[in-house]
Amino acid sequence: MKRAFAIASITAGCAHPGAPCPEPATPGPTPSMTIPLLDYREGLLAIDVDVADKTERFLFDTGAGVTTVSPEIAHRLGCTPAGRVTGFRMSAERLDLPTCRDVDLRLGADSFRHEIVSVLDVGKLLPPDWPKVAGVISLATLENRCVTLSLAERTLTVESTSTCAAKKREATAIRSRVARTSGGAAIGLFVAMGTPKHPQWFLLDSGNVGATIVAPHAASFLNVDLARAKHEPKSAERPESWQLSSVSIPMVHEPRAPFAVDILVKDIIYDGALGTAYMGHWRYTIDLRTNGGIWVTPSQPK
């Protein structure tokens, strides 16, 4: 999927196990609320959102950065798009989009207030015969919430203060960073991969439905042997790349033995990007009331 937004810079986030982020005082919704994630096309996920009393289908993408609505939805909300938010695709291509401010979107039984959303016809980035979508829900929608994400179970659970604390106690904290860019409108999460001495920071990207992406500069730190990879030279349509099958890349402080995934090595603006094939092995409790701390437990596929 072509990316509407990709985060360009990283700020420090939560520490590794043994030094979790302090519990914030801001309460979450009570009780917790589980929202189903829906299969869209070719591995992409969707979520139903109530917009001005009408249910619309949005893509759900943890790597999108900024939550996006279509021009049609902006009109329904009474918004005349204005201003600009700037982001970058993973390839470093710049994207400037108009915005709407003070937007309420309802997921499940709860309303999520957005100080800013971008306006983009996401359908133009998708094949023309795919079902219509009204926008993209990103992690920015979940700002100031604690959530548990399970791609294997196709669920997004908005936790209460008590259930968030319980989930953390049952899980393992991993090294993570939160990114706030695009004038503060974008939120992305990165996890440390490889070794504690030379961690490589990978974007959590549920919009990446292919292989785990590794930048060439990070490959040597992750024991990715390009000599045995299938090499694709640069062309007018695509950058130079290398493909490998069944490569094990552990998270720093991973609580179990790493599993093998397919790897695509190509030049991107990050160290790497985890996609659905990798993310589906874990259940992630993400506390965006703090600086983006992440706790993991093995997932339970349906």
Secondary structure, DSSP 8 states (H G I E B T S, - for coil): ---S-B----B-----TTS-----S----SS-EEEE-EE-STT-EEEEEEETTEEEEEEE-TT--S-EE-HHHHHHTT---EEEEEEE-TTS-EEEEEEEEEEEEEETTEEEEEEEEEE--GGGGS-TTS----EEE-GGGGTT-EEEEETTTTEEEE--HHHHHHHHHTSEEE-EEEEEEGGGTEEEEEEEEE-SSSEEEEEE-TT--SSEEE-HHHHGGGT--GGGSEEE---SSS--EEEEEEEE--BTT-SS---EEEEEEE--SSSEEE-HHHHTTEEEEEETTTT-EEEEEE----
